[in-house]
Amino acid sequence: MKKYQELSEQVLKCIGGVGNIAFVTHCATRLRISCKNWELVEDEGLTSIDGVKGVVRNSEQLQLVI
């Protein structure tokens, strides 16, 4: 459980905090986040987190491959 708490804290830091989240959902392999301010998102920081295998941006979502 501690592993996932650390992962979520690191992700939150790299996406600009909980206040920058408009919507979150998931599927089997991805965490899908809609952000309010895309300028706060640190792609390089996200890819350096142990457990994040990839980062995909599309027009409305940030997708983290977990």
C-alpha positions in Angstrom: 0.0 0.0 0.0 2.8 2.4 0.8 4.2 1.9 -2.7 0.9 3.2 -4.2 0.7 6.1 -1.8 4.3 7.2 -2.8 3.4 6.8 -6.5 0.3 8.9 -6.2 2.1 11.6 -4.2 4.8 11.8 -6.9 2.2 12.0 -9.7 0.3 14.7 -7.9 3.5 16.8 -7.5 4.3 16.5 -11.2 0.8 17.4 -12.4 0.5 20.6 -10.3 -1.3 19.2 -7.3 -4.8 18.1 -6.6 -6.2 21.5 -7.5 -5.1 21.1 -11.1 -7.2 18.0 -11.6 -10.5 18.4 -13.4 -11.4 14.7 -13.8 -9.7 11.3 -13.2 -10.6 7.9 -14.4 -8.7 4.7 -15.2 -8.6 1.5 -17.2 -6.6 -1.6 -16.6 -3.3 -0.1 -17.6 -3.8 3.7 -17.6 -4.6 6.5 -15.2 -6.4 9.2 -17.2 -6.3 12.7 -15.9 -7.9 15.9 -17.3 -5.9 18.9 -16.1 -7.1 22.5 -15.6 -3.7 24.0 -16.4 -1.5 22.0 -18.8 1.5 24.3 -18.1 1.8 22.9 -14.6 2.3 19.3 -15.9 5.9 18.1 -15.8 6.2 15.3 -18.4 9.8 14.5 -17.6 9.1 14.3 -13.9 6.3 11.8 -14.6 8.4 9.6 -16.8 11.1 9.4 -14.1 8.6 8.0 -11.5 9.2 4.3 -10.7 6.0 2.6 -11.8 5.1 5.0 -14.6 5.9 3.2 -17.9 4.8 6.0 -20.2 3.1 9.3 -20.6 0.6 10.1 -23.3 -0.9 13.5 -23.9 -3.9 13.9 -26.2 -6.1 17.0 -26.6 -8.1 16.4 -23.4 -6.3 13.9 -21.3 -3.0 13.1 -19.7 -2.6 9.3 -19.7 -0.2 7.6 -17.4 0.7 4.0 -18.3 1.2 2.2 -15.0 
